[in-house]
């Protein structure tokens, strides 16, 4: 329910845009998300400005996506918008090169802070998560995911240090191949081997 003196939804939308005379876009000039899409206030059912504009001018889009014909995330012109499914929206995004159809991982991800050699060293190390996280400038959760093979799954070795005596020799071989110390990761292994 609107308060006394509050603008209608149509007036609010129209006061929130700048008109692009070249392409006919209505560019949202209020709050913008990191993704580049406008953000509408809470009084609208949707917080995405293009979706809110569709709702004001064309009616509730329901479970459909409000997609852009003009490929301008800030545009809220209802003539530049259309309804589509998730699959149609993703296909349109790929067709317009707004995302890569190929999944990138490892150093190909622009935000990665480490490389494959660091991943191998992390997986072969018996140091605590906190020490490795500080050394490589990542969080302890990242170190844990790397050791478990959940992160950087394409890099070998994928397992953390073996915990049974029969694997100690294999573990020494892997460490030696990577130029690391070949002693067992804990005293427990030495005791287990000596007792045999």
Long-range contacts (C-beta under 8 A, 24 or more apart in sequence): 9-43, 9-44, 9-52, 9-56, 10-56, 10-57, 12-41, 13-52, 13-53, 13-56, 13-57, 13-76, 16-49, 16-76, 17-76, 23-70, 23-72, 24-70, 24-77, 24-79, 24-80, 25-70, 25-72, 25-74, 25-75, 25-77, 25-80, 26-53, 26-75, 26-76, 26-77, 26-80, 27-72, 27-74, 27-75, 27-76, 28-74, 28-75, 28-76, 32-74, 35-73, 36-73, 36-74, 37-73, 37-74, 38-73, 38-74, 38-76, 49-74, 49-76, 50-75, 50-76, 50-81, 52-76, 53-77, 53-78, 53-81, 54-78, 54-81, 54-83, 65-89, 67-92, 71-96, 71-98, 105-152, 105-153, 105-154, 106-152, 106-154, 106-155, 113-137, 113-138, 114-138, 116-152, 116-155, 119-146, 119-152, 119-155, 120-155, 120-156, 120-157, 120-178, 121-178, 121-180, 122-146, 122-147, 123-147, 123-155, 123-157, 123-158, 123-159, 123-160, 124-157, 124-161, 124-174, 124-175, 124-178, 124-180, 125-180, 126-161, 126-185, 126-186, 161-185, 165-189, 165-192, 165-193, 165-196, 168-193
